[in-house]
């Protein structure tokens, strides 16, 4: 009974047996904690962004980590004291043994929970301080954030980074409704945004022939500190300037995903389920001897390695089909990464995050974007892909491209939030341009 009292109301066991000073101190502290927690829950019950910001602030995480240790030690001391006050030595051997087992189990549970919380806070804080190091914030334009998502294929055998996947996520700040704008890596003659230093070198756009593709801008500018003297990554800044020039959208932030690190994220959450419409090769042209495939199937569970090939495979398909699969994979991850799954796998996710991405989103913005992500889970995702036949990738009509993008954004803002009833298109490419990505996938 004393142990149960200590679980429900720490300090009450001591009060019951006359140690009132210790008991009332512990019980008052416990009531104050519950009251403070209840007050915060009531006050911020509709403000998820603020609450998430607390738990992504490195100083708050350190304070919570210290408080967790202190609380666990005090609670353990109360359990030990309750055990002592119970005078277990006066019981029969069997009863004393049972009480001892129960107490050791409880104490072990408290200590184990505290240790797990310490590990989780440590890994989360480490990820925040290493990944989200930027300080500069960027305000939304006309009520939208435009986030550039880049898939990096940097390898030892390649010079520079050539973005393997380039997608702008344009997000309504009120509703979370999102339009995914995919840019093919082989887009030519791309213009740079007004004021870009790259206009000095390429005043008529990146028009130096068939090798001057959109995904080659990074390599072309990676050492141009003369053009970007204050930049840590001139190639990335030049790529952002090119994408702004193509889309006529101001890019607020970028997120560069290491595609090999992406495997770790998928494995950390136990895989991802997607509809595999056609057989997908898990090899390139150089290692066709592997002859390994992802077989077709509805709601098929993919591990990290399979998900990476689902997103990247070009054997027996092309860049445009692959772009459709990439968007379907994004939609699946968004739909399946529930808050519960994130919490249950938080340590693994945090560890994979350091290897997974680099970004200029500052830590102070994490709460807002996490809140937008939660909003967007219940909304339709529209897509626009700048692919043939609508877009000629060699000689693109950029005014038409910008109009396509603006039309999709305008339409998304007027969409009804009810679930789509549209029949699924059996082709992977159908996800490239749609008002409802989940229906197309």
BELWO-V490154 format. One record per backbone hydrogen bond with DSSP energy under -1.0 kcal/mol. CO is the residue of the C=O (numbers start at 1). NH is the residue of the N-H. If there is no record, write none. Layout:
co;nh
CO;NH
CO;NH
This chain:
co;nh
1;5
2;6
3;7
4;8
5;9
9;12
11;15
12;16
13;17
14;19
15;18
18;20
19;23
20;24
21;25
22;26
23;27
24;28
25;29
26;30
27;31
28;32
29;33
30;34
31;35
32;36
33;37
34;38
35;39
36;40
37;41
38;42
39;43
40;44
44;47
47;51
48;52
49;53
50;54
51;55
53;56
54;57
57;61
58;62
59;63
60;64
61;65
62;66
63;67
64;68
65;69
66;70
67;71
68;72
69;73
70;74
71;75
72;76
73;77
74;78
75;79
76;80
77;81
78;82
79;83
80;84
81;85
82;86
84;87
87;90
88;91
92;96
93;97
94;98
95;99
96;100
97;101
98;102
99;103
100;104
101;105
102;106
103;107
104;108
105;109
106;110
107;111
108;112
109;113
110;114
111;115
112;116
113;117
114;118
115;119
116;120
117;121
118;122
119;123
120;124
121;125
122;126
123;127
124;128
125;129
126;130
127;131
128;132
131;133
141;144
143;173
144;141
145;171
146;252
146;253
147;169
148;255
149;167
150;257
151;164
151;165
152;259
155;158
165;151
166;183
167;149
168;181
169;147
170;179
171;145
172;176
177;172
178;382
179;170
180;384
181;168
182;386
184;187
185;215
187;214
190;206
193;196
196;199
197;200
198;202
202;205
205;207
206;189
209;212
211;213
213;216
214;217
216;220
217;221
221;224
223;225
224;228
228;231
233;237
234;238
235;239
236;240
237;241
238;242
239;243
240;244
241;193
241;245
242;246
243;247
244;248
253;148
254;360
255;150
256;358
257;152
258;262
261;265
262;266
263;267
264;268
265;269
266;271
267;270
272;302
274;300
276;297
280;294
287;290
288;291
292;282
294;280
297;276
300;274
302;272
303;307
304;308
305;309
306;310
307;311
308;312
309;313
314;317
318;322
319;323
320;324
321;325
322;326
323;327
324;328
325;329
326;330
327;331
328;332
329;333
330;334
331;335
332;336
333;337
336;338
338;342
339;343
340;344
341;345
343;346
345;349
346;350
347;351
348;352
349;353
352;356
353;357
356;258
358;256
362;365
363;366
365;369
366;370
367;371
368;372
369;373
370;374
371;375
372;376
375;378
376;379
381;437
382;180
384;182
385;387
387;391
393;188
397;401
398;402
399;403
400;404
401;405
402;406
403;407
404;408
405;409
406;410
407;411
408;412
409;413
428;431
429;432
434;383
436;440
437;441
